[in-house]
Amino acid sequence: MAALTAVYAAAMIGVVTSAATGVGTVERIAGPAMLLLDVAGVVFGVRASRAPGLDRPTRRFARVVTAGMWLTLAVSLTFTATGTKAFPQLGDVLHIAVMLVLFGALMLAPLRAAARRERWKTLLDAGTVAAGASMLLWYLIIGPSIERQQVSAGLVLAAACYPVADLLVLFGLARVLLRGAGQVSRRTLAMLGGASLAILAGDVRLGYVQAHVAVFDRTAFDFGVWLTTHFLLSCAAVELWRQAVRPVTTADGVRPGLGGKLPFLGIGLGYGLLTTAALQEERVFPWAGLVLGGAGITGLAVLRQLVVQEEITEAAETDPLTGLANRARLHRELSRALRRATRHGRRVAVLLVDLNGFKQINDTLGHQVGDGLLVAAGAAMRDAVRDSDLVGRLGGDEFAVLVRPIADEAEAVAVAERVSRAVAGPFVVAGRPMGASASIGLAVSEPGEFTSDALLHRADIAMYDLKRRGSGWQAWHPGLAAAEDSPGR
């Protein structure tokens, strides 16, 4: 990956320098770099497709991505041999084929499991994004191409083929972002998405210029976009190979605030273009006022929906009693923290916190007092941890603290000690002073070693072992696992 990045950076510097100084040709700098990136992408794509560490859906996805890499290499070889000519030429046909294969890869990508209605909602939302983009392509490329007085068959074909292929890829990318990654790593999908957007940017620029002038030259921007596309595709192949060596074991949920807002961006793009076109008309009445009014109404409806969506997301991730993270969010954040720690050689720790004697408080003082103690203890724990840590409630009187990232166990121990002191109070609950004690189980990951369930299980073992003897904190160690598995337990 470092070598690919070095090749890409050197080529981009060469392209910018050549364009700025006029020394050398941009094509002679970018061409060999793209060939080198493509060869690396093919090699790693083939290795990933044949590796034994992938499940069947991911292997199928890897094979389609590898087919795209072969086609990308063919595009580079074709343009190197023939140069850039008027559309259509063999390189253009291969380029469109790459787009169609990218669309197939995105549609075949294993995604997060979802109910039937959620799948339909995802498809409809992705369609909204594609519809907004289609209006942009019509406004910039297809419409101006058709309006030109001398329209060749090749120009009409170019105006239709490229935008359609781009829209298909954009639809597949929106579907992945809205649904969330499954057994394919998010880094792989992010690189494929970045390559797709780079291709879209280049195609829109070329289509716009082609729709307005008959002859034009490829610029440094075009070659920079192509370099970026080839670089990201080759990186995606490397990430697939990495995944084959170290498989992804946890499905990744959709990222809050990103995919869910894409349909609204599509709506905004569409109405923005409608407003622009209406204002360009010589007559303000009737269309300019009607379009502006419609855009305003839709904008207010979208803003209200965004507020509702934020409320739903917050409710789905928050414990209703304490306002802390709930079990689902803790698991998702822990999985994400473990992946980041693996990439950066850091560690992650989990604290499981169980309040001692809580049942007796509920039985003697009532559930209202018990709930008040849970709220007070949760707030105290939240104030005791670092800004990067996450406190959540798993249920009942059991809490969890995600400590991220850490260099060694000593950092997690310091957090555990602060949490233990914070839970002790004193608190004022229902007009009476109260305190609590807790048993805290601590487990620390090694880079690439644990899944989230394994780490939580180790913290659970340490916590229950300590609970039999008293309060405070205890770190997991291999001896506890031996005791857990011993006869008589």
N, C-alpha and C positions, 0 to 999 in steps of 0.2 A: 504493500500500500504506500509506503514511504517512497519507493522508487517511482511508482506511477504519479504520485503527487509532484515529485521533483521534475519528471518529464513534462507534466502539464504546466507547472509554474515556469520552467525555462522556455517552453514554447510560447506561452502567453506573453512573457517579457519580450521575446523575440518579435512576436506579432506587433505588439504596441510600439516597440522601438523602430521596427521597419516602417510602420505606417507613419510615425512621427518624423522620421529622418529621411524617408524615401530611399534608404540604402537597402538593396535586396528586395525580393518579392515576398509578400506575406504567404503566398501559396507554397513556396519552397520551404518555408519554415514550418508551417502548420501541417503540410502533407505527411512528411516522415513521422512527425510526432503522433498523428492520428493513426498511422499504420502500426506504430509500436504499441500504442494503447490498445488497438483492436486485437493484435496478436496476443497480448497479455490477457485480454478479456476472453478470447476463445480458449486459451490454455486453461485458465482457471474455471471457466464455465464447463469445459469437458471434464475436468477433475472433479468438480462438484457433482455433476450429473452421474458420475460413476462411483462416487464415494458411498460406503455402506451406512453412513450415519444419518441419512435422510429418510423420512417416511415417504410413503407412496405419493401423496398429493404434492409434497414439497419437491420430490424428485421430478415429477411431471412439470412443475413450475420451473425448476432449474433447466430442464431440457428445452423448454420454450425460450427461456432467456438466452441459452446458449445458441439456439437457432438465430435469435436476433443478433447475437454477436458475430456469427458467421456472415450474416447479411450485411452488417455494418462494415466488416472487413471487405466484403465484396464491393460495397459502395466506395470505400477509400481507394481500392485498387482500380475501379472503373474510372473514377474522376482523375486519378493519377495518370492513367493511360490515355484518356480521351480529352481531358481538360473540361472546362465548363462551356457548354453550348446552349443553344436555345432549347426550350422545352418542346416536345418531350425527348429525352435521350435515355439510354439504358440506366445511367446513374439515378435519374429521377424515378424510374420504375422501381429500382432496388430501394431507394429512399422511402417510397410509399410502402413497400413491402416491410421495411423495418418498422414503420409506424403500426402497421396491422399486426405484426408479431408482438410488439409492445402492448398493444391493446389486448391480444390474446393472453399474454403473460399476466397482465393486471387482472383480467377476468378470471384466470385460473388460480390466482394467488390464494392460498388457504387463509380464510378470514376468521374473525371471532365468531363463535357460535351465536346464532340469533334465532328468535321465533319468526314464524312466517310473516306476520304483520310488520315486524321490524325490517325484514329483508325487503318487503315491498316499499316500505317508507324510504329505505336507503336508495333503492332504484329510482324512485320518484324524485328524491332530493338530488341525486346525481344527474338526472334528466334536466332539472331546473338549472344546474350549473352549466350543462352543455348547451341549453337553450340560450342562456345569456351570452355565452361565448359565440354561438352561431350568429347572434345579432351583430356582434363585433366584427366577425369575419365577413358578414354580408355588407356591413357599412364600409369596411376598409378595402375589401378585396373583390368579392364576387360582384357586388353592384357596380362599382366603377369599371370592372372588366367588361361587363355586359353593355354598359353605356358607351364605351368607346366606339367611334364610328367604324373603324376597321378592326373587326374582331375575327381573329383566326381561330380555326378549330383547336389548335394547340393551346392558345391562350384560354379559351373556354374550358378545355380539359384541365389545364393547370389550376384555373380558378376554382374548379369543382373538386378535383382529386385531393389536393393538399389540404384544404379546409375540412373535407369530410374525414380524412385520416386523422387530422389533428383533433377533431371533435370526438372521434371514437376513443382516442387515447385519453383525452381529458375526462370523458365519461368514466372510463375504467379507473383513472387516478382518483376522481371524486368518490367513486364507490369504495375504494380502499380506505380513503381518509375518513369517510363517514362511518364505515362499519368497524374499522379497527383491525390490526394485524392479528393473525392466528399463529401458526407454527413457522412462519417466515419472519426473520428478524426485522424489526422496524428500520434498522440501518439499511438493509437491502432495499426495502420498499421506498425509503426516503431517497436513495440514490436513483432508483428507477423513476421516481416521481420528478426529481430534479432534472434528469435527462429528458423526460417528456416535456417539461415546461421549457427547457432550453430549445428543444426542437420547435415547440409551438412559437416561441419568441422569434426564432429565425425564420420560420415559415411565414409568419405574419408580416415581418419586415420585407421579405422578398416578394410576397404576394402583393403588398401595398405598392412597392416600387414597380413591379411588373404590370400592375393594373393602371399605372399612370404614365409610364414611359415605355417605349418599344425596346430600347437597348440600354443596358445598365451593367456596371461592373460589380463584382463581389468586393465588399469592403472588409476592413479589419474586424468590424463588428460581426459580419457573417462568419468569418473564420474563427473568431473567438467563441461564438455560439456553438459552432461545430466541434471545436476542441473540447468545450465544456461537456457537450453531449457524449462524445467518445470517452472522455475521462470518467464521467459518472457511470456509464454503462460498464466499463472495465472494472471500476470499483465495486459495482453491484455483483459482478461475477466473483471477485475476490471474497466479498462478504458471504456469498453463497457457499464458497469452499470452506470458509471459516466455520460456518454453521454446520457443515457436514462433519467437520472435525470435532466441534463442540456444539451439539444440537441444542436448539432452543426448546426448553421444556415447559415454558409457561406461556399461555396465550396472553396477548397484550390487549387491553381494552382500548376503546377509542379515547383519544386525548380530549379532555373537556375544553371547550372554547375554541377549538380549531376546526375539526370536521363539521361540527354542528352549525357553524356560521357560513359555510360555503354556499348553501342555497340562497341565503340572503345577499351574498355578494353577487350571485348570478342575477337576482332580481334587481339589485342596484345598478349593475352594468347595463341591463336591458333598458331600464327607465332612463338612465343617464344618456344613452344613445338616442332614445325617443325624444328626450328633451332637447338635445343638441340639434337633431334633425328638424324639430318643430320650430326652434328659434331661428334656424337658417332660412325658413320660408319667408317670402316677402310679405305675406298676409298673416297677421297675428291671429285673426279670427278665421275659422273657429279652432283650428287644431292646436295652436300654441297654448291657449288657456286650458283646453281640455286635457292635453298631455301633462301640463304642469300640475293641474288639479289631481289627475289620476296618480301621478308620481307622488304627490304629497299624501294622498290617502293611503297608498301602498306603503310609503315610508313610515307613517304612523303605525300601521298594522304590523310592520316588520319590527319596529322598536318595541311594541308591546309584546310581540312573540319572543323577542330576545330576553325581555325581563322575565317572562314566564319560564323560558328555558333555563335561565340562571337559577330560578327558584326550584325547578325540578331537579337540576343537577345538584344543587346544594342539599336538597332534601334526601336525594339518593346516596349522598356521601357522608351525611352527618348523623351522629347519634342524637335522637330527638330530646333526650333528657339532659345530657351534659354539653351538647354543642361540639363535642370532639369528633374526630374522624370515626367512621364506623368500620366494621369488619371488612367490608368490600374494599373500601379505600385503602385500608392498611395493607391488605394483601396486594393490591395493585401497586402501591407505592413501594412496598418491599421488593417486589419482582423487578421494578424499574431500578431501584437502588442497587440491587445485586448485579444487574447487567452493567450499570455504569461503573461499579466498583471493579468488576472483572476487566473492563477495558482499560481502566486507569491504575490497576495494581493496588487498589485500596481495599478497605474492609467495611463491612456493615455489621451493626449489632442490633439485637432485639432484646428488650426487657419485657417480661411478662410480670405484671404487678397484680397480686391478689390481696384484697383487704382482709385482715384477720378478724374473726369474730363478727363479721357483718350480719350473718343470719341472726345472731342473738340480739343485735341492735334492732333489726326489723321486727323480731318477735316481741321484744319488751317495750320499745318506744314507738313502733308503728312504721308503716311504709313511707309515710310522708317525711319523717325524720331520716329514714334510711336513704331516700332519694336526695334529700338535702345534703347528706354527708357525701354521697357520690358526686354531686355537682361541685361541692367545695373541694373534695380531694382531686377531682379532675382538673379544676382550675389551678390548684396549687402545683400539680405536676406540670401543667402547661407552662407555668411561670418558671419552673425549675430547670427546664431543658434549654438547649441551645436553639437559636432561630432556625437552623437547618433541620432540626429533629421534628418528629411528628408524634403526637400523643393521640391515642384512640381508645375507645371502649369496645371490648369484644362482646360484652354481655354480662348481666348480673353485676358482681363486684370485681370483675376481671378487666384490667386495662393492659394496654401494650404501648411501648415506646419504641419507635424506630430511630436509631441513632446513626446518622449518616453525614458524610463519610468519616471514617476514623483511620488513623495510622496503626494503632495497636489497641490491645484490650484495655490499657490504662485509661484511655479516653472514655470508654464505655463504663468502666468502673466509677469514674468521677461522676458521670451522669446518674448512675444507679444510686450512689450515696446521696446526691442532692435530692433525688426523687424520694428516697426513704425518709430524709429529714422533712421534706415538704409535706408528705402524707401525715406526719405526726401532728401537724397543726400547730397551735390550737385553732379550731374553727368555731364560729357561732352559728348553730343550726337550730331553727325554731326557738330562738331566744335562749339557748343553753350552750355553754362552752363544751366542745367535743374535740377529741383527737382520734387518731387511728394508727394502727401499725400495719405493715405490709410485708409479704414475702415476695421477693423479687428474684426471678430466674433470668440469667443473662447468658446469651449465646452470641458468639462472634464468628463471622464468616471468614473464609479464606477466598482469595480471588478465584472464581470459577468453580468452587467446590460444592456449594449448596443450592438447592432450590428453596423457595420461600417456605414451603411446608416443612422441609427438613430442618431449617433454622428455627422455625417456631416450635417444632417438636422438641428440639434440644433445650430451648428455653423453658418449655413446659416441664420437662423432666427435672431440670435444675430447680424450678420453682416448687414443685411438689415434694421433692426431696428435702428442701429447706423447710417447707411448711410443717413437716412432721417434727421438726426440732425447734422451731421458733420463728423469728422474723429477721429482717435485714435483707441481704442479697447474697446470691451464690452464682458463680459462673459454672457453666457446663464444662465437664471434662470427661475423657473416655471412661473413667471408672464408674460414672453414673450410668452410662449405657450398659456396662456389664451388669450392674445391679438391677437395671430395668429388665434385662433378659434372663436373670437368674431364676431357677425353679422356686416356686412358692409365692411368686409375686402375682 
